[in-house]
Amino acid sequence: MSLERQLHLNINILHSGFSPAAWRMEGSDPRASFDINHYINVARIAERGTFDAIFLADQAAISDRVDFRPLTSLEPTIVLASVAAHTDRIGLIATASTTYNEPYNIARRFATLDHASGGRVGWNIVTSADLSQSRNFGLEKPVAHGSRYERAAEFTTVVKALWDSWEEEAFIGDVATGRFVDSARVHAIAHRGKHFSVHGPHNVPRPPQGHPVLVQAGGSNDGRELAAEHAEAVFSASQSFEEALDYARDLRSRAARFGRGPDSLLVLAGLATIIGSTEAEAKRRQEELRELIPLEYSLARLSGVLQVDPKRLKLDEPLPDDIPQPPDGGHTFFQATLALARRDRLTVRGLIRALNGGTGHRTIVGTPEAVADDIETWFRAGAADGFNLMPDVLPHGLEVFVDEVVPILRRRGLFRQDYTGRTLRDHLGLARPANPYAIAAE
């Protein structure tokens, strides 16, 4: 029996896969992270599985061990423009930071991509906290946490105003009369705020979706407030079922304070998958990937997430009791990693193994049936409206999910048999935002 709610699935294309050692696995292409055809291939597989969207993170710096593993390097909106030309239905979500961009440029970039794709685009709104990116934009230290989110909120407000600056009927294109645009329906936004002064109007007509879908992933208090006010889909990093339920309830409670209903916001939990035809096979695959990750790398990555001196991390002891929350960022994965360590009483070595070389996302290791069971449990209970999937190795791990897990979810009435709409908003069941000028004229 079908449910009134529909499960949502995205694929997070983390270059060669979730595991830092994915590029070393048999069948993987070491150059995948730099090869546009890799992203096109993964997107086509996901579209075959009727996924809602593909998602690309972004990092405008080298901030990991590039001598060991692939990095996030290609600019997401350019990648997705190429993907759009080789796909028909799947949504396209790109990350762009509000810390090192300007609202007009981002509004224009995503409006253009929405037009080019026929309304399949989403913008993942992030702030940037790491030192490596700061130095690439002329700063000697990251912008303070509160300032970043204050800027992000104003930034998002300006972008939305620019998308709305053209009314729906502004374009005329009447060859007979020679009238191209009704300029009375194109409005300056005249924004003057603490961080931005943007006169407008936009030079791109209103996007096909009204607004590209707004996505956010903050776990901090400031991040949740930004999501509650603006986001339509939120990527979460909850490690436990109870934590996920609390997170979803908290977000919807905050959204209600902004006059938003519970259906205006979807929670998509991060989920890394390692799948085998049997549980033993899945665990062997997990161990094979673990063995390819140098302990030195994993320890350095963990110390970076927790922002502690690696010398304080003793492999066969629990984490120190006095690890403070980082003052200026990285709160989402800090909290997820710390929660996992404390809940399961893990030593540092045990925590590294549990993370599988990652930074805090929940990992499930098992058969297609076990993965489907886990997804169904979280979805039916309201701990998540869907999942931002991170297969261990790409494209193989996604192919297994599409061919083995998706049919189970369909048989259980949880997931679509085929696409029923053309836009990302259609896939996610989100309303198209009304133009405020049309509302004022009613």
C-alpha positions in Angstrom: 0.0 0.0 0.0 1.4 3.4 -0.9 2.0 6.0 1.7 0.8 9.6 1.4 4.3 10.7 2.0 6.9 9.8 -0.6 10.5 8.9 0.1 13.1 11.1 -1.4 16.6 10.0 -2.5 19.6 12.1 -3.6 23.0 11.0 -4.5 25.9 13.0 -3.1 28.7 12.6 -5.7 31.8 12.6 -3.5 34.1 12.2 -6.5 35.2 8.5 -6.4 32.9 7.6 -3.5 32.4 8.1 0.2 35.5 6.2 1.2 38.8 8.1 0.9 40.2 4.9 -0.6 37.4 4.5 -3.2 39.7 5.5 -6.1 42.0 2.6 -5.3 39.3 -0.1 -5.7 39.1 -2.4 -8.7 37.1 -0.8 -11.5 37.5 2.8 -10.1 39.0 5.5 -12.2 41.7 7.5 -10.3 40.9 10.6 -12.5 37.2 10.5 -11.8 37.1 13.6 -9.7 38.5 15.7 -12.6 36.5 13.9 -15.4 33.1 15.5 -16.3 32.1 12.2 -17.9 32.2 10.5 -14.5 29.6 12.9 -13.1 27.4 12.5 -16.2 27.6 8.7 -15.8 26.7 8.8 -12.1 23.8 11.1 -12.8 22.5 8.8 -15.5 22.6 5.9 -13.2 20.7 7.9 -10.5 18.2 9.0 -13.1 17.6 5.4 -14.1 16.8 4.8 -10.4 14.4 7.8 -10.5 16.3 9.7 -7.8 15.2 13.2 -6.9 18.6 14.8 -7.5 22.3 14.6 -7.6 24.2 16.8 -5.2 27.7 18.4 -5.5 29.6 19.8 -2.5 32.2 22.5 -3.0 35.5 23.5 -1.6 37.5 26.4 -3.0 40.8 25.2 -1.6 42.9 22.1 -1.0 42.1 21.3 2.5 42.7 17.5 2.7 45.6 15.1 2.0 45.8 15.6 -1.8 48.8 13.3 -1.8 46.5 10.5 -0.7 43.0 11.0 -1.9 40.8 12.8 -4.5 39.6 16.3 -3.7 36.5 18.4 -4.4 37.8 20.6 -7.2 35.5 21.2 -10.2 33.1 24.1 -9.8 29.7 22.6 -9.2 27.4 24.8 -11.3 29.6 24.3 -14.4 29.7 20.5 -13.8 25.9 20.5 -13.5 25.4 22.5 -16.7 27.1 19.7 -18.5 25.1 17.1 -16.6 21.9 18.9 -17.5 22.7 18.5 -21.2 23.0 14.7 -20.8 20.0 14.0 -18.6 16.2 14.7 -18.7 14.6 14.6 -15.3 17.0 14.3 -12.4 17.4 17.3 -10.2 20.7 19.2 -9.9 21.8 20.6 -6.6 25.0 22.7 -6.4 26.8 24.2 -3.4 27.7 27.8 -3.3 29.1 29.7 -0.3 27.7 32.9 0.9 31.0 33.8 2.5 33.1 34.2 -0.6 30.5 35.1 -3.2 28.1 38.0 -3.9 24.3 37.7 -4.1 23.9 39.1 -7.6 26.4 36.6 -9.1 24.8 33.6 -7.3 21.3 34.7 -8.2 22.3 35.0 -11.8 24.3 31.7 -11.9 21.5 29.6 -10.5 18.7 31.3 -12.4 20.7 30.6 -15.6 21.1 27.0 -14.7 17.4 26.7 -13.8 16.5 28.0 -17.3 19.1 25.8 -19.0 17.8 22.6 -17.2 14.1 23.3 -17.5 13.7 23.9 -13.8 15.8 21.1 -12.2 18.1 23.2 -10.0 18.7 23.6 -6.2 21.1 25.8 -4.3 22.8 24.4 -1.3 23.5 27.4 0.9 26.7 27.1 3.0 29.0 29.3 4.9 32.8 28.7 4.8 34.8 28.3 8.0 38.2 26.7 7.1 41.5 28.6 7.0 42.5 27.3 3.6 39.6 28.9 1.8 39.9 32.1 3.8 43.5 32.5 2.6 42.4 32.0 -1.0 40.1 35.0 -0.6 42.5 37.4 1.0 41.7 36.7 4.7 44.2 35.5 7.3 41.5 33.8 9.4 38.0 32.5 8.9 35.0 34.9 9.4 33.5 34.5 12.8 30.6 32.0 13.1 27.9 34.5 14.0 29.0 37.0 11.3 29.0 34.3 8.6 25.4 33.3 9.4 24.3 36.9 9.7 25.7 37.5 6.2 24.2 34.2 4.9 20.7 35.2 6.0 20.9 38.6 4.3 22.6 37.1 1.3 19.7 34.6 0.8 17.1 37.3 1.2 18.8 39.4 -1.5 19.0 36.4 -3.9 15.3 35.6 -3.5 14.4 39.2 -4.1 16.5 39.3 -7.3 14.7 36.1 -8.6 11.4 37.8 -7.8 12.3 41.1 -9.5 10.8 40.0 -12.8 7.1 39.3 -12.7 5.9 36.2 -14.6 4.4 38.2 -17.4 7.3 40.6 -17.8 8.6 39.0 -21.0 6.4 39.8 -24.0 8.4 39.2 -27.1 5.7 40.6 -29.4 7.3 40.7 -32.9 4.4 42.6 -34.4 4.4 45.5 -32.0 8.2 45.4 -31.3 7.6 45.2 -27.6 10.2 42.9 -26.0 9.7 43.3 -22.2 7.1 45.1 -20.1 9.5 47.2 -18.1 6.8 48.1 -15.6 6.9 44.5 -14.5 10.6 44.5 -13.9 11.5 45.9 -10.5 14.6 47.3 -8.7 15.0 45.7 -5.3 16.9 48.7 -3.8 18.4 46.6 -1.0 20.5 48.3 1.6 21.6 46.1 4.5 24.5 45.6 6.9 26.4 43.4 4.4 25.1 44.2 1.0 23.9 47.1 -1.2 22.1 45.7 -4.3 19.9 47.9 -6.5 18.7 45.4 -9.1 16.7 44.4 -10.9 18.0 41.1 -12.0 19.0 40.8 -15.7 17.6 37.2 -15.9 13.8 36.5 -16.1 12.3 34.7 -13.1 13.5 31.1 -13.1 11.2 28.3 -14.2 10.7 27.1 -10.6 10.2 30.6 -9.4 13.1 30.0 -7.1 15.6 27.2 -7.5 15.0 24.9 -4.5 16.8 26.2 -1.4 18.9 23.6 0.5 20.9 24.0 3.7 22.9 21.7 6.0 23.6 23.6 9.3 23.7 21.7 12.5 24.6 24.7 14.8 21.9 26.9 16.3 22.6 29.6 13.7 22.5 27.0 10.9 19.2 25.7 12.1 17.8 29.2 12.2 18.9 29.9 8.7 17.3 26.6 7.5 14.1 27.3 9.4 13.7 30.7 7.7 14.8 29.9 4.2 15.5 26.2 3.4 13.1 23.9 1.7 15.3 20.8 2.1 17.9 20.3 4.9 20.8 17.8 4.8 21.3 16.4 8.3 24.2 14.4 9.8 22.3 12.6 12.6 24.1 9.4 13.8 21.2 7.9 15.7 17.5 7.4 15.2 16.6 9.4 18.3 18.9 12.3 17.4 17.4 12.4 13.9 13.8 12.6 15.4 14.8 15.4 17.7 16.5 17.3 14.8 13.5 17.0 12.5 11.1 18.2 15.3 13.4 21.1 16.2 13.7 22.3 12.7 9.9 22.2 12.1 9.3 24.0 15.4 11.7 26.7 14.4 10.1 26.9 10.9 6.7 27.5 12.5 8.1 30.6 14.2 8.7 32.0 10.7 5.1 31.2 9.7 6.0 28.1 7.7 4.0 24.9 7.7 5.5 21.4 8.4 5.2 20.5 4.7 7.4 23.4 3.6 10.6 21.7 4.7 12.1 18.3 4.0 14.8 16.6 6.2 17.2 14.5 4.1 19.6 12.5 6.3 23.1 11.7 5.2 23.6 7.9 4.7 26.8 6.2 3.6 26.2 2.7 2.2 28.4 -0.4 1.9 26.3 -3.1 0.3 27.0 -6.8 -0.2 24.9 -9.8 -1.3 25.3 -11.1 2.2 26.2 -9.4 5.5 29.6 -11.1 5.5 30.3 -9.9 2.0 29.4 -6.3 2.9 31.7 -6.5 6.0 34.6 -7.8 3.9 34.1 -4.9 1.5 34.1 -2.5 4.4 37.3 -4.0 5.8 39.0 -3.9 2.4 38.3 -0.2 2.2 39.5 0.4 5.7 42.8 -1.4 5.0 43.5 1.0 2.2 43.2 4.0 4.4 46.5 4.9 6.2 46.0 5.3 10.0 48.0 8.5 9.9 45.5 10.0 7.4 42.5 8.9 9.5 43.9 10.3 12.7 44.8 13.7 11.0 41.3 13.9 9.6 39.6 13.1 12.9 41.8 15.8 14.7 40.7 18.2 12.0 37.0 17.6 12.5 37.4 17.9 16.3 39.9 20.7 15.9 42.3 19.3 18.5 46.0 18.6 18.4 46.4 15.0 17.1 48.9 14.4 19.9 46.0 14.5 22.3 44.3 11.6 20.6 45.5 8.2 22.0 44.5 5.4 19.8 43.4 2.9 22.5 41.8 5.5 24.8 38.5 7.3 24.5 38.4 10.9 23.3 39.5 13.5 25.9 36.6 14.7 28.0 37.4 18.4 27.5 37.0 18.8 23.7 35.3 22.2 23.2 33.0 23.0 20.3 35.0 24.9 17.6 34.3 28.6 18.0 34.1 29.5 14.3 32.7 26.5 12.4 32.5 22.9 11.5 29.7 22.3 14.1 27.7 19.8 12.1 30.3 17.1 11.8 31.9 18.0 15.1 28.7 17.2 16.9 27.9 14.1 14.8 31.4 12.7 15.4 31.4 13.5 19.1 27.9 12.0 19.6 29.0 8.8 17.9 32.1 8.4 20.1 30.3 9.2 23.4 27.2 7.1 22.6 29.1 3.9 21.7 31.9 4.6 24.2 34.5 4.2 21.4 38.3 4.5 21.7 40.0 6.7 19.1 40.9 3.6 17.1 37.3 2.4 17.3 35.9 5.8 16.3 38.2 5.9 13.2 36.9 2.4 12.2 33.3 3.4 12.8 33.7 6.5 10.6 35.1 4.4 7.7 37.4 7.3 6.8 34.6 9.8 6.8 33.8 12.8 8.9 30.6 12.0 10.8 27.9 10.6 8.5 26.0 7.5 9.5 27.1 4.3 7.7 25.1 1.2 7.1 26.9 -2.0 6.1 24.7 -4.9 4.9 22.5 -6.5 2.3 20.1 -4.7 0.1 17.2 -5.8 2.3 19.0 -4.5 5.4 19.6 -1.1 3.8 15.9 -1.0 2.7 14.7 -1.9 6.2 16.8 0.8 7.8 15.5 3.4 5.3 11.9 2.4 5.8 12.2 2.5 9.6 13.6 6.1 9.6 11.1 7.3 6.9 8.0 5.8 8.5 8.8 7.2 11.9 9.5 10.7 10.5 13.2 10.7 11.4 13.8 11.6 7.8 11.8 12.5 4.7 14.6 10.9 2.6 18.3 10.4 2.3 21.3 12.1 0.8 23.1 8.9 -0.2 26.9 8.4 -0.3 27.9 5.0 -1.7 31.3 3.7 -0.7 32.6 3.6 -4.3 31.2 5.3 -7.4 29.7 4.3 -9.8 29.6 0.7 -8.6 28.0 1.3 -5.2 25.3 3.4 -6.7 24.6 0.8 -9.4 24.1 -1.8 -6.7 21.7 0.5 -4.8 19.7 1.3 -7.9 19.5 -2.3 -9.1 19.0 -4.0 -5.7 17.7 -1.6 -3.1 15.4 0.6 -5.2 13.2 -2.3 -6.4 12.6 -3.3 -2.7 11.6 0.2 -1.8 9.2 0.3 -4.8 7.6 -3.0 -3.9 7.0 -1.7 -0.4 5.2 1.4 -1.8 7.8 3.8 -0.5 9.4 5.1 -3.7 8.2 6.2 -7.1 8.0 3.8 -10.0 8.8 6.6 -12.4 9.0 10.4 -12.5 5.6 12.2 -12.5 6.9 15.7 -13.0 9.8 17.5 -14.7 11.1 20.0 -12.1 13.0 19.4 -8.9 10.1 21.0 -7.1 7.8 18.4 -8.7 10.1 15.5 -7.5 10.3 16.9 -3.9 6.6 17.8 -3.7 7.4 21.5 -3.0 5.1 24.4 -4.0 6.4 27.0 -6.5 6.9 30.3 -4.7 4.4 33.0 -5.7 5.8 36.2 -7.0 5.3 38.9 -4.4 4.3 41.5 -7.0 1.5 39.2 -8.2 0.4 38.8 -4.6 0.4 42.6 -4.0 -1.8 43.1 -7.1 -4.5 40.7 -6.0 
